[in-house]
């Protein structure tokens, strides 16, 4: 018999019936004894956290109780049929236009070619119709630089215009390619629009031809273009500055008619100092024989009392000279330095230049204001 001493390990006897044998044997009964619940309170650990909602169940359970913002999730419809993938067809054959989703196929034409499918949009019938119907007669006359469209309507109704030898008095008639149009028994042809800006010097009159034999502004631009252009507005013989010349009848009327009121700035020099009282009265507006003249701005030039800059929109004839003469001043020098968004920058006296496309657009749309 084996004895144990203090240095030996303790031996433990296995409970009866726990040996596993191949022949079988009684299995030990499982113990289902529950542990005593842990005490809470002072000295017995931390208390349980307060439950914010419902029963604490597994999230996979259908009875899981949770806030709405957790419950509201995107659901996937597992029964929905997957979208059909459309593969591009590169070989010849039939093409089903209904397979294209999200495209309005009613306005498309399908053309079968060897290298794939090509779609072309329908040409606008409106644009093709204009090419077939020609150009309205009043626009044709205005493009020739004779007058504006509205004025052309007046000439048409009075019988001054003929097409192919027949006088036309009805508005809305169109000119077809090859038609011969005459105005006042002279053949006219639509010309391309030309816009010339001139820095007019002294001793030149603003007219096409002067019966007195004086020099005209047309002599300064005689080699500028082949088209016949006309001055927009008028500058006195001794007035210098910006002058626009063009064959665009519609634009000419838009810039010169008093109702349009285009901005102009003048540099004025008079024979005596302008008093402060007259200065303030000019700024407040001047009552002339043909009505009240509103001056947008006035200021002395370089603190010289004999020179002022005047800004206004009025299109009346000789308006600046008349304002100064109303207060007893004689104008020694008058120079227009700004006209309808155009300035004299880099344009010496007596020289001219063509307007840029951007400047023409600003003139026609009024963007310079």
C-alpha positions, 0 to 999 in steps of 0.5 A: 500500500502506497503512503503519501507524504506532504510533498506528494500531490493530492490524489482524488478519487473519481466518483462512481459511475464516471468511468467511460466504458465501451460496453456502456454504463450509466451516465451521470445526471446533469445538475440544473441547479440555478445560481442565487441571484446577485444581491444589489445595493450597498456593498454588493456591486453596481446596480443594473442599468435602467432599461430604456425600452421594452424587453431586452431580446436578441435583435434577430428575434421578431419580438425585438423591441427597438426605437423607430429610427432603428426599425426603419431600414431599407427592406429588400424585396427578395421576390423582385425580379432582377433588372435585365442587363442590356448588352450593346449590339454591334452586329447587323440585325433588328434593333428594338428601341423599346429596350432603351430605358429613360430615353424618349425614343419618339424623337429619335431615328435609328440607323443600322450601320456596320459599326454599331447603332447611330441615332440622329435627331430630327431636323427642325421643320421650322428652321428648314421652312425659313430657308425655303420661304426666304426672307421677309421684305422689310428685313431684306431692306433693313439688311441693305442699310437703307432704314429700319424694319418699321420704316421699311414697312412704311415704304412698302405700303406707299409703293416704293418697293418692287420685287421682279418688276412688280410693286409690292404694297402688302406686308409680310411678303418674302424675298426668295433667292434670285429675286430682284428687289428695288427701292425707289427704282434702284436695285438693293442688295443685302450687305454684311453689317459694318460698324466703324467708330471714328474719333472726329476732329474739328472742321468736319461736318457729319453728313454724306455730302455737303452742298457747301463743299465743306469736308465731311466725316465720310472722307476720313473713312473712305477706304475703310469698307466697300459697304455704304455706311451712315453716321449714327446721330450728328456732331456739330462741325466744331464738336469733336469726339466719338461718332459711330458709322454703320449700315445697320438701320435697326441699330441706328434707330435704337441709338438715335431715337430720343425715347431710348436715351443712351448714355453720353459724356461730354468734356466742355470748356467755356469762356469764363469760370462756371459759378457755384450757383450755376453749377448746382442749377445745372446738376438739378436740371435745366428748363429750356424752351423745349422742356426740362433737361435732366443732367445725370452728373456734372463735375469740374475737370482738374479743379478748373472752373472753366472745364466740366464733365457732363453726363446725360441721356438726352438725345436732343439736338445741340443739348450741351451747347444750349445748356451753357448758352442758357446761363450765358457761357460760350463753348470754346471746346466740346468733346464727346468722350463716351457714347453708348458704352464706347470710349476713345481709349487708344483711338487718336483724333481723326482715326477710326477702327472697327467694333469688335463682336463683343461691342456689337453685342453690347450695343444691340442688347443694351448691356453697356447700361 
